[in-house]
Amino acid sequence: MESQSVLNHNSLKAILAEVNEVSNEDIRDEIVSDIYTKSKSLCKKVVSQQPAMYRSDKLDEIFTSRIWGFPIMLILLGTVFYITIAGANVPSDMLANLFGYLEGKLTFLFEAMHAPEWLHGVLVLGLFRGTGWVISVMLPPMAIFFPMFALLENYGYLPRVAFNMDRLFKRAGGHGKQSLTMAMGFGCNAAAIMSTRIIESPRERMLAILTNNFVPCNGRWPTLILLASLFMVTGFSGAAGTFVTAAILIGFVMLGVVVTLSVSWVLSKTALKGVPTHYTLELPPFRRPKFWNTILRASLDKAWYVLKRAVVVAAPASILTWVLANIYVGDTSILMHFINFLDPFGQALGMDGFIMAAFILGLPANEIVIPILIMAYLSQGAMLEIEDLSKLKQVFIDQGWTWLTALNMMLFSLLHFPCGTTLVNIYKETKSPKWTFMSFLIPTVIAIGVTWLTATVARAFGWV
């Protein structure tokens, strides 16, 4: 009798151990799966399925597959990048030439009016040239990227992305809908912050807000694309160079996603503890979008909104940069005093004071980081346009750039603090100076840590 009691006790312990091994998430998934299977079998008996619905189910077996889901996501993302990069070059050059022509006419007008030189510098060389640079660099990629993204959205693919990413965000302590807000960040982090309203849980919404900055917005693409083209694809040209550039950009996007998940996990275990909420995502059927209507609306609504925001915040920064570069204290401009102060810190991160100053002055809009950097390197009191990329690369090399400098600037651009408009939107959404400051501090600390570690390792092994 005693041995039977021991046996029953051991059996009970074994059963409890098996039960503990089954997580709540596994139980939930099994229940939902059983409900769906039962509902589907009942519906088949009383509802006739349309061919379109049948095709959607077949496509979902591929697009949401554990094997093919993520590779298809990367292929589509790479295709969007490739078309954006390849298609933006010609219109960017055309816009740059147009603004160069208009600048010449404005200069002639100022000379005819005998306007003071400082007024011409502020309004034409500062305001007009800086704004023109932003438009010529930003508008063509946006006019391609946003319509393509909108086509994927209207076709019904983005909910499949959320489905694929749901498990990853759950394991990181976040919400599956965070994948949708993260995807919006590729276009504009400021708009993505507002899109976090779709997340009902305040804790998980805060996670999405604090980590949205780690995917590159449209303002960072010019920096990433330019430096990847100049320093990371040496030996490639034409279509091969564009393909390699797109592959490098995918790598940076994947790094941003990994950082997003990692920071979400750390915050969910510390400052934002809690149990992830569950939601059932109903996948809409695939549908053929209205092609030209989608392209037109995406171009006018999204592209125009982001461009207007960039111009509004870039214009004052352009004037400020011109003023700092043209007011001297002793025999050195205020801008150079600022750069010299930042240089030791920049060198420790594998960059220099010019790059640090460009990022700080580019706080209003990430689009103006590169033009500010060029202006500072050439010691001119105005933003300069260099159309020949080989000449631009030589400017960087003359300043001591190596592959490490380019890589760390790309890493810092990917990970650093949000732009001014995004910070304003974060404050509006959270109503908290504390969380707004944290959204600035967290990515800044990570960017400094990653670039310092990269520079230290590269120097320790003698790679530079």
C-alpha positions as CSV (number, residue, x, y, z in Angstrom):
1,M,0.0,0.0,0.0
2,E,2.9,2.3,0.9
3,S,4.7,1.5,-2.4
4,Q,1.4,2.3,-4.4
5,S,1.2,5.6,-2.6
6,V,4.8,6.5,-3.5
7,L,4.0,5.4,-7.1
8,N,1.0,7.6,-7.3
9,H,2.9,10.5,-5.8
10,N,5.7,10.1,-8.4
11,S,3.1,9.8,-11.2
12,L,1.5,13.0,-10.0
13,K,4.9,14.8,-9.9
14,A,5.6,13.7,-13.5
15,I,2.2,14.9,-14.7
16,L,2.7,18.3,-13.0
17,A,6.2,18.6,-14.5
18,E,4.7,18.0,-18.0
19,V,2.0,20.6,-17.3
20,N,4.6,23.1,-16.2
21,E,6.6,22.6,-19.4
22,V,3.6,23.7,-21.4
23,S,3.5,27.5,-21.5
24,N,0.4,29.6,-21.3
25,E,1.2,30.8,-24.8
26,D,1.3,27.2,-26.2
27,I,-2.1,26.5,-24.5
28,R,-3.6,29.7,-25.9
29,D,-2.3,28.9,-29.4
30,E,-3.6,25.3,-29.2
31,I,-7.1,26.6,-28.1
32,V,-7.2,29.2,-30.9
33,S,-6.0,26.6,-33.4
34,D,-8.7,24.1,-32.4
35,I,-11.4,26.9,-32.5
36,Y,-10.3,27.9,-35.9
37,T,-10.1,24.3,-37.2
38,K,-13.6,23.6,-35.9
39,S,-15.0,26.9,-37.2
40,K,-13.5,26.2,-40.6
41,S,-15.0,22.7,-40.8
42,L,-18.5,24.0,-39.8
43,C,-18.2,26.8,-42.4
44,K,-17.3,24.4,-45.2
45,K,-20.6,22.6,-44.5
46,V,-22.8,25.6,-44.8
47,V,-20.9,28.2,-46.8
48,S,-19.6,28.0,-50.4
49,Q,-16.1,29.4,-50.7
50,Q,-15.4,31.9,-53.4
51,P,-12.3,31.3,-55.6
52,A,-10.6,34.4,-54.3
53,M,-10.9,33.3,-50.7
54,Y,-9.5,29.9,-51.7
55,R,-6.5,31.5,-53.4
56,S,-5.9,33.6,-50.3
57,D,-5.8,30.5,-48.1
58,K,-3.3,28.9,-50.5
59,L,-1.1,32.1,-50.6
60,D,-1.2,32.3,-46.8
61,E,0.2,28.8,-46.6
62,I,3.3,30.3,-48.3
63,F,3.5,33.9,-47.0
64,T,2.9,32.9,-43.3
65,S,4.9,29.7,-43.5
66,R,7.5,29.1,-40.8
67,I,9.9,28.2,-43.6
68,W,9.1,30.7,-46.3
69,G,7.5,33.6,-44.4
70,F,10.7,35.4,-43.4
71,P,12.7,34.8,-46.7
72,I,9.8,36.2,-48.7
73,M,9.7,39.3,-46.4
74,L,13.4,39.9,-47.0
75,I,13.1,39.4,-50.8
76,L,10.2,41.9,-51.0
77,L,12.0,44.4,-48.8
78,G,15.1,44.0,-50.9
79,T,13.1,44.5,-54.1
80,V,11.6,47.7,-52.7
81,F,15.1,49.0,-51.8
82,Y,16.6,48.1,-55.1
83,I,13.8,49.9,-57.1
84,T,14.0,52.9,-54.8
85,I,17.8,53.2,-55.1
86,A,17.9,52.6,-58.8
87,G,15.0,54.8,-59.6
88,A,15.8,57.8,-57.4
89,N,19.2,58.8,-59.0
90,V,18.0,60.4,-62.2
91,P,15.2,62.5,-60.7
92,S,17.5,63.6,-57.8
93,D,20.0,64.9,-60.3
94,M,17.3,66.7,-62.2
95,L,16.0,68.4,-59.1
96,A,19.5,69.3,-58.0
97,N,20.1,71.0,-61.4
98,L,16.8,72.8,-61.2
99,F,17.6,74.2,-57.8
100,G,21.1,75.1,-59.0
101,Y,19.5,77.0,-61.9
102,L,17.0,78.8,-59.6
103,E,19.8,79.6,-57.2
104,G,21.7,81.4,-59.9
105,K,18.7,83.4,-60.8
106,L,18.1,84.4,-57.2
107,T,21.8,85.4,-56.8
108,F,21.5,87.6,-59.9
109,L,18.3,89.1,-58.4
110,F,20.1,89.9,-55.1
111,E,23.0,91.4,-57.0
112,A,20.7,93.6,-59.1
113,M,19.0,94.8,-55.9
114,H,22.4,95.5,-54.3
115,A,21.3,93.4,-51.3
116,P,23.8,93.0,-48.4
117,E,26.1,90.0,-48.7
118,W,25.0,88.6,-45.4
119,L,21.3,88.7,-46.5
120,H,22.2,86.8,-49.7
121,G,24.1,84.3,-47.5
122,V,21.3,83.7,-45.1
123,L,18.4,83.5,-47.6
124,V,20.1,82.0,-50.6
125,L,23.2,80.1,-49.5
126,G,21.6,79.0,-46.2
127,L,17.9,78.8,-46.5
128,F,17.3,78.1,-50.2
129,R,20.3,75.9,-50.8
130,G,19.7,73.8,-47.7
131,T,16.0,73.4,-48.4
132,G,16.8,72.6,-52.0
133,W,19.2,69.9,-50.9
134,V,16.6,68.3,-48.7
135,I,14.0,68.3,-51.4
136,S,16.3,66.9,-54.2
137,V,17.5,64.1,-52.0
138,M,14.3,63.2,-50.2
139,L,11.5,63.6,-52.8
140,P,12.6,61.0,-55.4
141,P,13.1,58.1,-52.9
142,M,9.8,59.0,-51.1
143,A,7.9,59.2,-54.4
144,I,9.1,55.6,-55.1
145,F,9.2,54.0,-51.6
146,F,5.8,55.2,-50.3
147,P,3.7,54.0,-53.3
148,M,5.4,50.6,-53.4
149,F,4.8,50.3,-49.6
150,A,1.2,51.4,-50.1
151,L,0.7,48.7,-52.8
152,L,1.9,46.0,-50.4
153,E,-0.4,47.4,-47.8
154,N,-3.5,47.5,-50.0
155,Y,-2.7,44.1,-51.5
156,G,-3.1,42.7,-48.0
157,Y,0.5,41.7,-47.3
158,L,1.3,43.8,-44.2
159,P,-1.1,41.9,-41.9
160,R,1.0,38.8,-42.9
161,V,4.1,40.6,-41.8
162,A,2.4,41.3,-38.4
163,F,1.5,37.6,-38.2
164,N,5.1,36.5,-38.9
165,M,6.6,38.9,-36.4
166,D,4.0,38.3,-33.7
167,R,5.9,35.5,-32.0
168,L,9.1,37.5,-32.0
169,F,7.5,40.5,-30.4
170,K,5.7,38.3,-27.9
171,R,9.0,36.7,-26.8
172,A,10.4,40.2,-26.5
173,G,7.6,41.2,-24.2
174,G,5.9,43.4,-26.8
175,H,2.7,43.3,-28.8
176,G,2.3,41.8,-32.3
177,K,0.9,45.1,-33.6
178,Q,4.3,46.7,-32.9
179,S,5.5,45.1,-36.1
180,L,3.0,47.4,-38.0
181,T,4.2,50.5,-36.2
182,M,7.8,49.5,-36.8
183,A,7.0,49.1,-40.6
184,M,5.6,52.6,-40.6
185,G,8.9,53.8,-39.2
186,F,10.6,53.0,-42.5
187,G,8.7,55.9,-44.0
188,C,8.7,58.3,-41.0
189,N,9.3,57.7,-37.3
190,A,7.2,60.7,-36.4
191,A,4.1,59.3,-38.2
192,A,4.9,55.8,-36.7
193,I,4.7,57.3,-33.2
194,M,1.1,58.4,-33.9
195,S,0.3,54.9,-35.4
196,T,1.1,53.3,-32.0
197,R,-2.4,54.3,-31.0
198,I,-3.6,50.9,-32.5
199,I,-1.9,49.2,-29.5
200,E,-4.5,49.2,-26.6
201,S,-2.1,48.3,-23.8
202,P,-0.3,51.4,-22.4
203,R,2.7,49.3,-21.4
204,E,3.1,47.8,-24.8
205,R,2.4,51.0,-26.6
206,M,5.2,52.6,-24.6
207,L,7.5,49.8,-25.7
208,A,6.6,50.5,-29.3
209,I,7.2,54.3,-28.9
210,L,10.6,53.8,-27.2
211,T,11.9,51.4,-29.8
212,N,10.5,52.7,-33.0
213,N,13.5,54.8,-33.7
214,F,15.7,51.8,-34.4
215,V,14.4,51.3,-37.9
216,P,15.8,53.8,-40.5
217,C,13.3,56.5,-41.5
218,N,13.3,58.2,-44.9
219,G,15.5,61.0,-43.5
220,R,18.3,58.5,-42.8
221,W,18.2,56.7,-46.1
222,P,20.3,59.3,-47.9
223,T,23.1,58.9,-45.4
224,L,22.9,55.1,-45.5
225,I,22.6,54.9,-49.2
226,L,25.4,57.4,-49.9
227,L,28.0,55.9,-47.6
228,A,27.2,52.4,-48.6
229,S,27.6,53.4,-52.2
230,L,30.9,55.2,-51.6
231,F,32.7,52.9,-49.2
232,M,31.0,49.5,-48.9
233,V,30.6,48.5,-52.6
234,T,34.1,49.3,-53.9
235,G,34.8,47.1,-56.9
236,F,31.1,46.9,-57.9
237,S,29.4,49.2,-60.4
238,G,26.1,49.4,-62.3
239,A,23.4,46.9,-61.4
240,A,25.8,44.9,-59.3
241,G,26.6,47.9,-57.2
242,T,22.9,48.7,-56.7
243,F,22.3,45.1,-55.7
244,V,25.1,45.0,-53.2
245,T,23.9,48.4,-51.8
246,A,20.4,47.0,-51.4
247,A,21.9,43.9,-49.6
248,I,23.8,46.1,-47.2
249,L,20.7,48.2,-46.5
250,I,18.8,44.9,-45.7
251,G,21.6,44.1,-43.3
252,F,21.2,47.4,-41.5
253,V,17.4,47.0,-41.4
254,M,17.9,43.5,-39.8
255,L,20.3,45.0,-37.3
256,G,17.6,47.6,-36.5
257,V,15.0,44.9,-36.0
258,V,17.3,42.9,-33.7
259,V,18.0,46.0,-31.6
260,T,14.3,46.8,-31.5
261,L,13.5,43.3,-30.1
262,S,16.5,43.3,-27.7
263,V,15.6,46.7,-26.2
264,S,11.9,45.7,-26.0
265,W,13.0,42.5,-24.1
266,V,15.2,44.5,-21.7
267,L,12.5,47.1,-21.0
268,S,9.8,44.5,-20.5
269,K,12.0,42.9,-17.8
270,T,12.9,46.2,-16.1
271,A,11.2,49.5,-16.4
272,L,8.1,48.2,-18.3
273,K,7.4,44.9,-16.6
274,G,4.2,43.1,-17.5
275,V,2.6,40.2,-19.3
276,P,2.2,40.6,-23.0
277,T,-1.5,40.9,-24.0
278,H,-2.9,38.6,-26.6
279,Y,-4.9,39.5,-29.6
280,T,-6.4,37.5,-32.5
281,L,-5.3,38.8,-35.9
282,E,-7.8,38.2,-38.6
283,L,-6.0,38.0,-42.0
284,P,-8.0,39.8,-44.7
285,P,-8.1,38.1,-48.1
286,F,-5.5,39.2,-50.7
287,R,-7.1,41.7,-53.1
288,R,-5.9,43.5,-56.2
289,P,-5.3,47.2,-55.3
290,K,-6.3,50.1,-57.5
291,F,-2.8,50.6,-58.9
292,W,-2.8,54.2,-60.1
293,N,-5.1,55.5,-57.4
294,T,-2.9,53.9,-54.7
295,I,0.3,55.4,-56.2
296,L,-1.3,58.9,-56.6
297,R,-2.7,58.9,-53.0
298,A,0.5,57.6,-51.5
299,S,2.6,60.2,-53.3
300,L,0.4,63.1,-52.5
301,D,-0.5,62.2,-48.9
302,K,2.5,60.5,-47.4
303,A,5.3,61.8,-49.5
304,W,4.0,65.4,-49.4
305,Y,3.4,65.2,-45.6
306,V,6.9,64.0,-44.8
307,L,8.5,66.4,-47.3
308,K,6.7,69.4,-45.9
309,R,7.8,68.4,-42.4
310,A,11.4,68.1,-43.5
311,V,11.4,71.4,-45.2
312,V,9.8,73.2,-42.3
313,V,12.4,71.9,-39.8
314,A,15.4,72.0,-42.2
315,A,15.0,75.6,-43.2
316,P,15.8,77.1,-39.7
317,A,18.7,74.6,-39.3
318,S,20.1,75.7,-42.7
319,I,20.1,79.3,-41.6
320,L,21.6,78.4,-38.2
321,T,24.4,76.5,-39.8
322,W,25.3,79.4,-42.2
323,V,25.3,81.8,-39.2
324,L,27.6,79.5,-37.1
325,A,30.0,79.1,-40.0
326,N,30.3,82.8,-40.8
327,I,30.6,84.4,-37.3
328,Y,34.2,84.3,-36.1
329,V,35.6,84.4,-32.6
330,G,39.2,85.3,-33.1
331,D,40.3,83.7,-36.3
332,T,38.0,80.6,-36.0
333,S,34.3,80.4,-36.7
334,I,31.8,79.4,-34.0
335,L,31.2,76.2,-36.0
336,M,34.8,75.2,-35.9
337,H,35.1,76.0,-32.2
338,F,32.1,73.6,-31.7
339,I,33.8,70.9,-33.9
340,N,37.1,71.1,-32.2
341,F,35.3,70.7,-28.8
342,L,33.6,67.5,-30.1
343,D,36.6,66.0,-31.9
344,P,38.1,63.9,-29.1
345,F,34.7,62.3,-28.4
346,G,34.1,61.7,-32.1
347,Q,37.6,60.1,-32.5
348,A,36.9,57.7,-29.7
349,L,33.8,56.5,-31.6
350,G,35.7,56.0,-34.8
351,M,34.4,59.3,-36.3
352,D,35.4,62.9,-35.8
353,G,34.1,66.2,-34.5
354,F,32.7,67.2,-37.9
355,I,30.4,64.2,-37.9
356,M,29.3,64.7,-34.3
357,A,28.5,68.4,-35.0
358,A,26.6,67.4,-38.2
359,F,24.4,65.0,-36.2
360,I,23.7,67.5,-33.4
361,L,22.9,70.4,-35.9
362,G,20.9,67.9,-37.9
363,L,18.6,67.2,-34.9
364,P,15.6,69.1,-36.6
365,A,15.8,66.8,-39.6
366,N,18.1,63.8,-40.4
367,E,18.1,64.8,-44.1
368,I,20.5,67.7,-43.5
369,V,23.3,65.7,-41.7
370,I,25.3,65.1,-44.9
371,P,25.0,68.6,-46.4
372,I,26.1,70.1,-43.0
373,L,29.0,67.7,-42.9
374,I,30.1,68.6,-46.5
375,M,29.9,72.3,-45.7
376,A,32.0,71.9,-42.6
377,Y,34.7,69.8,-44.3
378,L,35.0,72.3,-47.2
379,S,35.2,75.2,-44.7
380,Q,32.6,77.1,-46.6
381,G,29.8,79.3,-45.2
382,A,27.1,77.5,-47.2
383,M,25.9,74.1,-47.9
384,L,27.6,72.7,-51.1
385,E,26.3,70.3,-53.7
386,I,28.8,67.9,-55.1
387,E,27.2,65.9,-57.9
388,D,30.3,63.7,-58.7
389,L,30.4,61.0,-56.0
390,S,34.0,60.2,-56.7
391,K,34.9,63.8,-55.8
392,L,32.8,63.6,-52.7
393,K,34.5,60.4,-51.7
394,Q,37.9,62.2,-52.1
395,V,36.7,65.0,-49.8
396,F,36.0,62.4,-47.1
397,I,39.3,60.6,-47.7
398,D,41.2,63.9,-47.5
399,Q,39.7,64.3,-44.0
400,G,41.1,60.9,-42.9
401,W,38.1,58.7,-43.6
402,T,38.4,54.9,-43.7
403,W,35.9,52.2,-44.1
404,L,35.6,52.3,-40.3
405,T,34.6,56.0,-40.4
406,A,31.9,55.2,-42.9
407,L,30.6,52.1,-41.1
408,N,30.4,53.9,-37.7
409,M,28.6,56.9,-39.2
410,M,26.1,54.5,-40.8
411,L,25.7,52.7,-37.4
412,F,25.3,56.0,-35.5
413,S,22.8,57.2,-38.1
414,L,20.8,54.0,-37.7
415,L,20.8,54.0,-33.9
416,H,21.0,57.6,-32.7
417,F,18.4,59.9,-31.2
418,P,15.1,60.6,-33.0
419,C,14.7,63.8,-35.0
420,G,13.0,66.9,-33.5
421,T,9.6,66.2,-35.0
422,T,9.6,62.7,-33.7
423,L,10.5,63.9,-30.2
424,V,7.6,66.4,-30.3
425,N,5.2,63.7,-31.3
426,I,6.5,61.4,-28.5
427,Y,5.8,64.2,-26.0
428,K,2.3,64.7,-27.5
429,E,1.5,61.0,-27.3
430,T,2.9,60.3,-23.8
431,K,2.4,63.7,-22.2
432,S,5.5,62.8,-20.2
433,P,8.8,64.7,-20.2
434,K,10.4,61.7,-18.6
435,W,9.5,59.2,-21.3
436,T,10.3,61.8,-24.0
437,F,13.8,62.1,-22.5
438,M,14.1,58.3,-22.3
439,S,13.2,58.0,-26.0
440,F,16.2,60.4,-26.6
441,L,18.6,58.8,-24.1
442,I,18.2,55.1,-24.9
443,P,19.1,55.2,-28.6
444,T,21.8,57.7,-28.0
445,V,23.5,55.5,-25.4
446,I,23.2,52.4,-27.7
447,A,24.6,54.3,-30.7
448,I,27.6,55.5,-28.6
449,G,28.2,52.1,-27.2
450,V,28.0,50.2,-30.5
451,T,30.2,52.7,-32.4
452,W,32.8,52.8,-29.5
453,L,32.9,49.0,-29.4
454,T,33.2,48.7,-33.2
455,A,36.1,51.3,-33.2
456,T,37.8,49.6,-30.3
457,V,37.7,46.1,-31.8
458,A,38.8,47.3,-35.2
459,R,41.8,49.2,-33.8
460,A,42.7,46.4,-31.4
461,F,43.0,43.9,-34.3
462,G,44.8,46.5,-36.5
463,W,42.1,46.6,-39.2
464,V,42.5,50.3,-39.6
